[in-house]
Amino acid sequence: MNAPSPALCPCGSGLRPARCCAMQAGSIPPAEAIRHLVPLVERAIQAYQQGAKDVAERLCLDVLELAPDRPGALSVLYSIRKEQGKAAAAEALIRRLVHFEPNNFEATNEIALMLLSKGALGEAEIHARNAIRIAPQAPQAHNLMGMIMTEAQRPRLGEYHYRQVLAISGTRDPIVLANLAWCLKNQGRMEEARALYEESAATAPDIRETLLGWARLEEADRNFAAAAEKLDRLDRLFPNDPGSVLTRAVLLGRMKRPDDALALLDRQAPAAPTETTESTDNATPPAGAAMASAPIGLGPTELSEKGRLLDQLDRHDEAWAAFTEGKRLAREYTGNVYLDQVAGDLVARLRGFFVSGRLALLPRAGVRTDVPQPVFVLGFPRSGTTLVEQTLSAHPAISAGDELPLINDIINIMPRMLNSPLTYPEALAELWMGDQRDGLDNLRDYYLQKAAQMEVAEPGAAWFTDKMPLNETHLGLIALLFPASPLIHVIRHPLDVMISALSNHFTHGFYCATALETAATHYVRVMDLVMHYRSEMALRYLPVRYDAMVTNQEETVRAILDFIGVPFDERCLSFHENRRYARTASYAQVTEPLYERSLYRYRHYRQHLEPVIPILRPMIERLGYTVD
Amino acid sequence: MTNSALPEVPLPFGDLMAIAGRLENEKDYAFADRLLERALAAAPDQPDALHLSGIVAFRLGRRDEALTKIEHAIARGIDIRLYLRNISEVYRALGRFDDALNAALRATAMAPDDPVCLHNLAVIQYHRLELDDCIASAEKALTINAFLPGPHFQLAEALLLRGEWERGWNEYQWRFDLPGNAPLMPPTTQPRWDGTPFDEGTLLLVADQGFGDVIQFSRYIPWAAERCPNIAVASASEMIPLLRQVYPKAQLFNEWRYAPPFRAFRALSGLPALHGTRPDHLPGHVPYLRADPARAALWKERLNRLTPTASRRIGLVWAGRPTHNNDRWRSASLAEFAPLAALPGVALVSLQKGPAAAQAGQYFGAAPLVNIGAEIVDYEDTMAILESLDLLVTVDTSVGHIAGAMGRKVLILLARAPDWRWLLDRTDTPWYPSVTLVRQTTTGVWNDVMAKAAELVRSTFRQ
C-alpha cells in the first residue's frame, strides 16, 4: 500500500506547510546540523544557471524540507516559481528569504520590485528604504526608490533618487533618464520630460519602456500624432507588444476612434498583458520593474480598456464581460482580494474612538496661516474627485496637490510621533498626556512639511488640494489636524461609482475593487463612517454632487469656491483647458468639457448590478438617488 | 408574580385575563404580552383578549398591530364602549384624527355618562383644533366628575390656546394631579404661595416642566422677587446658569437636600396665574438672557472657520425631546428642511441634540451644514452660538425659547394643534417679540411650513 503524499502548502511553493507558510519558529535547525546540505544548495544554483530547472527545483525542495531557512535554496526556488507565474509561492519565498537574510541586498531589491508591481507601495517602500540602508551608494537601490516614490504620488522624492542614481553612477544611463522622464511627466513637467526622453532615445533608441513612456507622455500632453509616431517606432522594434497595443488603443479612444481601438485590441495576438497596478495612466512602470506573470491573451488592463471602449460604443453587455474578466485576471495575477476583516476592524475602531464625548476632550491642532493649507477633496475612487480638483486648481489661489499619501503616512508614524504603545486611532489618547498636548501640531507640521517638500503649492497659492481617495475614512483625524480646512466630498450615484470601480483597477480601500461585491461593501462601510463622523463632530464639510457639477456647473463651482473662501474665477468653468496634467485615471476625461454621458451609466448595466443593489440600496436612498 | 416565567400550570381563561390585566396596569407589558399571546392562541377571537392584547401592543409601540386587534375586538364586541374609547386613543396616536373622532363619538354615544370617554373626545377635538367642542366635552366630563384632572387640564389647554388666560390659568393648576406626573416637590407643610408679599423668609420657586417652560416662566422671577426678595429656585442643573442671569440674587439648587428653609413655595409655571397674565399684559422685558461674551467670541471664531464667511448662518433644530407627550407632532426631520437647504448663500448650523442629531450625518443637501450640536455641552454654549447666527429656525423646543428670551431672530415651526402658549393664528407671540411663528395647516405635514419658512428667510435676508 502506498502512503498518501503529504499535503503541500496552499501557496504553491511545493513545500509542506510546516516547511513553508505554517512554519514554526523552532523548526529551524542550527547551522552546524545542516552543513552537509551546502553542496546540495551549490548544485541547485549551478543547475539553475545551466537551465536544468527541474533538477534545481528538486534539490531546493529537498534542502528546504530539511533546512527551510537556506538562503540559496530559497532564492533559486523563488526564481523558479516566479518564472512559472506562481505569484503566491514566489511572494512567500522571497519574503522568507528577506526575513532570514535582512541584509541581502538582491533579495531586498527583489521583494521591493515584486511589491511595486503588485501595487503594495507602502510595503515596497519599507524594503526600498532598507535597500538604501544596506547599500547607500548602490544606484540600483536609488533607482528602486525612485520608482516607488513616483508610483506613490511623491514624484518630487522620486526625482531626488533618480538624480542620485545619475550622480552616483556618473553616467547618463538611458534607462534611468527614461525613468526620470516618467517621473517628471507625473509632475506635469512635460517639456523637461520630453527632453529627457529625447536624450535617452538618442543614446539607446531601441528600449521598449522608453518609447512606451514617451508615447504616453505625448498622449497625455495631447500630442496625438507624436504619440502615434513613437508607437510606430515601438511596433517596428517589438511587433505586437501588448503595452504598445494598449497605449495605441487608449490613444485611438482619445482620438474618438473607439471602433479602431477595439479592433486593435481584438487583433492582439496572445501575449503577455501589461501589469496591473493602480489604474493611473502609469500602467507601465519604468524600466526595471518586475513584470507580472505572462499568461496568454488580454491582461487585466487591456480588458478594462476594452470594456471602456465597448462602453463608448454602447455595447454594454460585452463591456461588462470584459470588465469582469479583467477583474478576475487581476485577482489571479496579483493574488489581491479585499481585506474584509482588516477593513471591518478598522472601521469599527474608528467608530468607537471618534465619539462626541471623547472628541470634546481632545485638542485640535492650531491653524497655520504662514503656509498654504490643504483642501481635502474626498470621495470613493473614480467618483469625480479629479474633476473637482482640476476645476479648483484652475483657480490662482488653489494648487493641485493630487493624491497625497500624507494622511496615511501620519497614521503610520503616529505611534512613534506620540510615543504611544497603541496604534491609530487609539494612539490619539496620548494627547491627554502633558508631554503630548501639542502632538497634533507636530503631526500637522509633518503633513505640511512633506507637502512643502513635494512642492504641491504654487507660488501665491493659499490652498492646495489633497484628493487621496477614501481619505474620508479618516475624516475625524483630518478634522483634528486641520480644523479649518474645507472637506469637499464628491458624491455620485453609488451604482455609477460601482461601474467606475469595475472598469478600473485600483488598490485603494483594502483592495475592495478587486470584485464588485467587495467594492459595494467597502463603499457602504466608508459612507456609514462618514455619516458617523458628521453626527459626532462639527466639520467644515461640503457634499458636492457629481451630477450637479455636470448639469449645473457654474452654480456648483461658485458654491465650492465660496465654501473654500476664494472669489469666483471664470477659469474654473473651463477646467478642461487647464493644461495641468492630472495623473490619475481620469486624466483623459478632465481634458474634455463636461458631458452628461457619464451620469447614470449604471442604467446600461442594471441587470449586471443586481447582486450589489441590496447592499447599496439604503445608501442610494439616503443620498437621494433612486434605482431606475 | 414576576416576569421570570409563564405559569407552568394551565390557568382558566378568566384567571389568565385577570393576571394580564393586572400586569398591564403594573406596566409589565412584556409579560402581559406573552400571557395574552397564550390566551389568543387558545381563543383567537375572544374580544377582551384581543382588546387587551391590542392595548399592550400599543404600549409596546406596535401601533398597527394594536389597531388591528382592537378593531377585531370591536367587530366581535363584548365591551364595545371600552374598546371604542381605547381605540380612539390609538387612532389619535397614529394621526388618524377622523377615525379617532368617530370612535370617540361612538363611545360617548354609547356611554354618555362616562367622563373618560368625554375626556378622550376632548383631547381629540383639541388636536383637530375644534376648540368649542373640546371645551364643551371637557366641561361635560366635569359635570359628571368635577375632580377628574384630565378634563380640567384639557380645558386649560383649550382656553389658554384661545387666549382666555384668566380662566385658563386656574384650570392649568390641575396639571399637578394628572396621573403619572411626578410630584412637584417632596412633601411639605409649608403653604403654596398665593402672591401675598413678605419680606421675612424665603419664597421657594420650583422650576417645573420642560426646559422651555422654565425659560419662558423665568421672566416671572423678578416679578416674584419684588414681592418676596428672598428667592430660592429648585431647578435642573442645566437651567441654573440661565436662572442666575435672570435673577442673580436667587439661591439656586438642583438637589432637594440643598433646599433652604422656606416660608412658601410655588411652581414657576404657577406664577402667570398669580400675576394675572394676559396676552397684552406680561411682566419683564426681553431680552432677559444673554450669551457670555467670552464664550460667544470663541464660538464665533469656531463658526467662522467652519462656515463660508460670505454665507448667512441659519441655525436649525428639527426635533424636541422624544419623551415629550406631543413630540410626534411637534418634531420634524432634517430632511423636511430641504427648502431651507436649497436657499443660495446660506450655511446651516445644526444645534440639534439627542437621538435626532444623527440625522445631521445623513444630510447631503446643497447648503453646507455644520453639526455644531455635537460640540454643545450646555445651554450657555447654545446661547453663545446663537449670537453668531443670523437666524434660528426651530420646531417648538427649548432652543426656540432661549433664542426668543435673548431677542434673537427665530422662526418657530408649529404643529397644527400647537402648545397653548403660541395661541391661535397669529404669527407673532407676546412672549418673545423677535419670534415669528409658522404654523402647520395640516397635521403632520411640514412641506408647506418649510416652504413658507424658506420664503420668510429669503425675505428676511433680502432686507
Interface residues (C-beta under 8 A of the other chain):
Chain A: S356 L359 A360 V367 P483 A484 I491 V530 M531 H532 Y533 R534 S535 E536 M537 A538 L539 R540 Y541 L542 P543 R545 A548 E555 A559 D562 F563 I564 G565 R622 L623 G624
Chain B: R302 R305 L306 T307 P308 T309 A310 S311 P344 G345 A357 A358 Q359 A360 G361 Q362 Y363 F364 G365 A366 P368 L369 V370 N371 I372 A374 E375 V377
